[in-house]
Amino acid sequence: MTEIPTPASTRSALERRAFAELKESLAASPARLARLWPALTPLERAACWRLLPPAAVAAAAKALTAAARWEAYQASSVDCLAPYLEDAPLGARDLFRAPTRREAALLRKGLSR
C-alpha cells in the first residue's frame, strides 16, 4: 500500500492487520491523514495516528484541525488499540508507538486558544 491512502484502503489494511503496509503509506503522505480523518472511525483514527513514524508527525499534526489534534492527543495510549491488537501477528504492537513529549506538546499547541 505505497499509494496514497484512501478511507477504503486504510480500513482494509486495518482489517487485514496489515499495519506495516499502512505505516509505510502514511509515512509517504502524512498530511493526507487530515483528509482521511473525517471518514475514519475514532478507532481507525487512533490506529493511523499511532502508526505515524516520528518524522511524519509534525506534517500530519499541522494538517489536522484543532479538534482532530485533540482526538489524536487522547489516543496516546497504545492500549486504546486493543481491538486491532487482538489476533494480530506477533510484533504488531511494536509498529504502534506512544507519542514523545515533544509530539504531545505539538498536539496541545493551539488547542486552548
ABEGO torsion letter per residue (X at the ends): XABBBBAAAAAAAAAAGBAAAAAAAAAABAAAAAAAAAABBAAAAAAAAAABBAAAAAAAAAABBAAAAAAAAAAABAAAAAAAABGBBBGAAAABBBBBAAAAAAAABGAAX
